[in-house]
Amino acid sequence: DEFLGIMRPYDEARDLIRTLGIQNFDEYEHFIRNDKKRAEGLRIPAKPHIVYRDKGWTSFEDFFGCFD
């Protein structure tokens, strides 16, 4: 999958983002924009809400694990 550039499944991407400590979309965008090679290597999409729309996506709060 990595060689082909296939994105991680939603659950894996969500867990990875939480492990990286990214807590909101602004931080996520900053990471994607400023560390493109790493983001590509981690196989995470720039627009997770679109890529994972029918693949487990519920909300940004769920994705980042930040609930009030």
Beta strands, then each sheet from edge to edge (+ up, - down):
end
